[in-house]
Amino acid sequence: MKIDLARRNPIPRLARARVLWPLNEGEQVHDSDQHYLGAHIDADTESDRLQLLEGCRDPGTIRRLDRLGVSRGWRCLEVGAGHGSIARWLAERVGPTGSVVAADLDPRFLTDMPAGVDVRRLDIRHDDLEADSYDLVHCRALLMHLPDPIAALARMVAALRPGGLLLAEEGDYGLWSYGGHADAQQLNTLITRMLTRLAEAKIANPWFGRRLPDLTLASGLELRGSEVETRVVRPGEADYEFEWASLLATVPAMIKLGIYGEADANLIRALSGHLNSVITTVSIVAVWGQKPS
């Protein structure tokens, strides 16, 4: 997916993002501050970011769902449904004899959903699901943001019917790198420091993806397949724009948390407009498993 750089509005708008963070100015990160950063970004900015995510990640997700054989009559659950693109695809695939639950902690973007889609507000950290009910459960970039991903994974596995399938897709920032500018190494050092601080504070696990195959097996599922997807991208490509959208949108929160200083924020904003650059993206680790019959 290529984006017209002449109409590249998400980046300037995201640079002015308003992040609603419940900490006092200068307050430092603590283990108890376990929040999903995206939940504190204003609606327009987060909508732009989620649509970029769909543009770069939906093709891989749909290819994997197609491989799993999703078909008419299936009962499907998507946890962390975001803007709803995958829930819409599932609804079309399962048809009128199937059903789709699109669940999210913040379902504000799950509007105008097609018939057969049940939109629910769900906190997978605490809320139980119907046991042994679904042919498919899907999540993407969800578990890495949770303080107890193992418990959340157990809830999703419990919701599968015997023989049902789980597709989980999670990020791993181990290969993430920016290049093409004299200050590239400075930015890479800053991003590594930021990711490490988020992991230490248990706000997110930026390297969660590498744990996903093992955790899937430990959950009791039979591992049916897995793959890792990493890209090298340039300005105008959806993956590139999504990476910058996420960096820019969280700058105010990072300042408030004491992770960035003003000089760090200025570096990020300055490099966001550099066109002769390249990013090696976050890796997506995809794992699919089956509940024993």
C-alpha positions in Angstrom: 0.0 0.0 0.0 1.5 3.3 -1.1 0.6 6.7 0.3 0.6 9.9 -1.7 3.3 12.0 0.1 1.7 15.2 -1.2 -1.3 14.3 0.9 0.6 13.0 3.9 -1.6 14.6 6.6 -1.5 12.0 9.4 2.1 12.9 10.3 1.7 16.6 10.8 -1.6 16.1 12.7 -0.1 13.4 14.9 2.8 15.7 15.8 0.2 17.8 17.5 -1.5 14.9 19.2 -3.2 15.4 22.6 -2.4 12.5 24.9 -4.7 12.3 27.9 -2.2 10.9 30.5 -3.2 10.7 34.2 0.1 11.7 35.6 1.5 14.9 37.0 4.1 16.8 35.1 7.5 15.3 35.6 6.2 12.2 37.4 8.2 9.1 36.6 7.2 5.6 35.4 6.1 3.2 38.1 5.2 -0.5 37.9 1.6 0.3 38.8 1.1 2.6 35.8 -0.1 -0.2 33.5 -1.9 1.6 30.7 -2.2 1.0 27.0 -0.7 4.2 25.4 -3.2 4.3 22.5 -6.1 4.6 24.9 -5.0 8.0 25.9 -4.7 9.5 22.4 -7.5 11.7 21.2 -10.1 10.1 18.8 -9.1 11.6 15.5 -5.4 10.9 16.0 -6.0 7.3 17.1 -8.4 6.7 14.2 -5.7 7.8 11.8 -3.2 5.5 13.4 -5.5 2.5 13.5 -6.3 2.9 9.8 -2.6 3.0 9.0 -2.2 -0.2 11.0 -5.0 -1.8 9.0 -3.4 -0.7 5.7 -0.1 -2.4 6.5 -1.2 -5.4 8.6 -4.6 -6.5 7.2 -3.2 -8.3 4.1 -1.1 -10.6 6.2 -3.9 -11.2 8.7 -6.4 -12.0 6.0 -3.9 -14.3 4.2 -3.5 -16.3 7.5 -7.3 -16.4 8.2 -7.9 -17.6 4.7 -5.3 -20.3 5.3 -7.1 -21.4 8.4 -10.2 -22.1 6.3 -12.6 -19.5 7.9 -15.9 -20.3 6.1 -19.7 -19.9 6.3 -21.4 -20.7 9.6 -18.3 -20.1 11.8 -18.6 -18.3 15.1 -15.8 -15.8 15.4 -14.4 -13.6 18.1 -11.9 -10.8 17.6 -10.4 -9.4 20.8 -9.0 -5.9 20.4 -11.0 -5.2 17.2 -9.7 -1.6 16.8 -11.3 0.0 13.7 -13.1 -3.1 12.8 -11.6 -4.0 9.4 -10.9 -7.7 10.3 -14.3 -8.1 12.0 -15.9 -6.8 8.7 -13.9 -9.3 6.7 -14.9 -12.1 9.0 -18.6 -11.2 8.8 -18.5 -11.3 5.0 -16.7 -14.7 5.1 -18.9 -16.4 7.6 -22.1 -15.1 6.0 -25.6 -14.9 7.5 -25.4 -18.4 9.1 -22.2 -17.4 11.1 -21.6 -14.7 13.7 -18.8 -12.3 14.7 -18.1 -10.7 18.0 -16.0 -7.5 17.7 -14.7 -6.8 21.2 -12.5 -4.0 22.5 -11.8 -2.1 25.7 -12.6 1.1 23.8 -15.2 0.3 21.1 -15.6 3.9 19.9 -14.3 3.1 16.4 -16.5 0.1 15.9 -19.4 1.9 14.2 -21.5 1.0 11.1 -20.7 -2.6 11.5 -22.5 -5.1 9.1 -25.3 -7.4 10.2 -24.0 -10.4 12.1 -21.4 -8.4 14.0 -22.0 -8.0 17.8 -19.9 -5.1 19.2 -18.9 -5.5 22.8 -16.9 -3.6 25.3 -14.5 -6.1 26.8 -11.6 -5.9 29.2 -9.8 -9.1 28.5 -7.7 -8.6 31.6 -10.7 -9.3 33.8 -13.8 -10.3 31.8 -14.6 -13.9 31.1 -15.9 -15.1 27.8 -18.5 -17.8 26.8 -16.7 -21.1 27.3 -16.3 -23.6 24.4 -18.2 -21.3 22.0 -16.1 -20.1 19.1 -14.7 -21.7 16.0 -12.1 -18.9 15.8 -10.5 -16.4 18.2 -8.2 -13.7 16.8 -6.1 -11.0 18.4 -3.4 -8.6 17.0 -1.0 -6.4 18.9 -3.0 -7.0 22.1 -1.1 -9.4 24.4 2.1 -7.3 24.3 0.2 -4.4 25.9 -1.2 -6.4 28.9 0.4 -6.8 32.3 -0.7 -10.5 32.4 -0.8 -11.8 28.8 -0.9 -15.4 30.0 -4.2 -14.9 31.8 -5.7 -13.1 28.8 -4.5 -15.9 26.5 -6.1 -18.5 28.8 -9.4 -16.7 28.6 -9.3 -16.7 24.8 -8.4 -20.4 24.7 -11.2 -21.2 27.1 -13.6 -19.5 24.7 -12.7 -21.8 21.8 -14.8 -24.9 21.2 -13.0 -28.2 21.0 -11.3 -28.2 17.6 -11.5 -24.4 17.5 -8.6 -22.2 16.2 -6.7 -19.3 17.7 -4.7 -16.8 15.6 -2.5 -14.5 17.6 -0.3 -11.8 16.0 2.1 -9.9 18.3 4.9 -7.4 17.8 8.6 -7.8 18.5 10.9 -4.7 18.2 14.1 -6.7 18.2 14.9 -5.7 14.6 13.5 -2.1 14.6 15.9 0.4 13.1 15.8 3.8 11.4 18.4 4.8 8.8 19.2 7.3 6.1 19.9 10.3 8.3 23.1 11.5 10.1 21.2 11.4 13.4 19.8 7.9 12.8 21.9 6.2 15.5 20.8 8.9 18.0 17.2 8.1 17.2 17.8 4.3 17.5 19.4 4.7 20.9 16.5 6.9 22.0 13.9 4.3 20.8 15.7 1.4 22.5 15.8 3.4 25.8 12.1 4.2 25.5 11.2 0.5 24.8 13.3 -0.7 27.7 11.6 1.8 30.1 8.1 0.7 29.0 9.1 -2.9 29.6 10.5 -2.1 33.0 7.4 -0.3 34.0 5.2 -3.2 32.6 3.3 -0.8 30.4 4.2 -3.0 27.4 6.5 -5.8 26.4 8.1 -4.6 23.1 9.7 -8.0 22.6 6.7 -10.1 23.4 6.4 -11.7 19.9 9.3 -14.1 20.5 7.4 -15.6 23.5 4.2 -16.2 21.6 5.0 -19.7 20.2 6.0 -21.0 23.6 3.0 -19.5 25.3 0.7 -20.9 22.8 1.9 -24.4 23.5 1.8 -23.8 27.2 -1.8 -22.7 26.9 -2.8 -26.2 25.9 -3.2 -25.6 22.2 -1.7 -27.7 19.5 0.6 -25.5 17.4 -0.6 -25.6 13.8 1.7 -23.0 12.2 3.7 -19.8 12.7 5.6 -17.2 10.8 7.5 -13.9 11.3 6.9 -10.8 9.1 9.4 -7.9 9.0 9.7 -5.3 6.3 12.1 -2.6 5.2 10.0 0.4 4.2 10.4 3.9 2.8 8.3 7.1 3.1 4.9 6.7 1.6 4.5 3.0 2.4 1.8 2.2 5.0 4.2 0.5 7.4 6.6 3.5 7.4 3.8 5.9 8.0 2.3 3.7 10.8 5.7 3.5 12.6 6.0 7.3 12.5 2.4 7.8 13.5 2.9 5.7 16.6 6.1 7.5 17.6 4.7 11.0 17.1 1.3 10.2 18.8 3.0 9.0 22.0 5.6 11.9 22.3 3.5 13.9 24.9 2.9 10.8 27.0 6.6 10.0 27.0 7.5 13.5 28.1 5.0 13.3 30.9 6.3 9.9 32.0 9.9 11.3 32.1 11.1 9.0 29.3 11.7 11.8 26.8 13.0 15.2 27.3 12.2 18.1 25.0 15.4 17.5 23.0 14.3 14.0 22.4 10.9 15.1 21.3 12.4 17.7 19.0 14.7 15.0 17.4 11.7 12.8 16.7 9.7 15.6 15.2 12.6 16.7 13.0 13.3 13.3 11.6 9.7 12.5 10.9 9.7 14.7 7.8 13.0 13.3 6.3 12.1 11.7 3.0 15.4 10.0 2.2 15.1 7.5 5.0 14.3 3.8 5.7 12.8 1.8 8.6 13.2 -1.9 9.4 9.8 -2.4 11.0 8.6 -4.1 14.1 8.4 -7.8 13.5 5.0 -9.5 13.6 5.1 -13.0 15.0 2.0 -14.9 14.0 1.0 -18.2 15.7 -2.1 -20.3 15.1 -3.1 -23.2 17.3 -6.0 -25.6 17.7 -7.8 -26.6 20.8 -7.8 -30.4 21.2 -11.0 -32.1 20.4 
